Amino acid sequence: MESSKTIGELTTELGYIKPDGTPGYNVISRDLDILKKSGRIEGKKVKSKNGRKDSTLYSIIFSIENLCNILKEVLLQKFIINV
């Protein structure tokens, strides 16, 4: 994630689109909740530009500790998968 994104932008970017063309919000909402609870990302409520329900912008928390933990998890997963 290069910049803050809403759940709609994330689902669209990841290709989770319903047959009617709308983003599949429920596909990643649980994962976003897990990442928020673990302190990896933060969510900030913002007013919708088009008069719809307010949105949440999700951002990665850029701290050395957080980034080191993410790197450790990625390396551990890569090691376990390659073993």
Secondary structure, 3 states (H helix, E strand, C coil): CCCCEEHHHHHHHHCCECCCCCECHHHHHHHHHHHHHCCCEEEEEECCCCCCCCEEEEEECCCHHHHHHHHHHHHHHHHHHHC
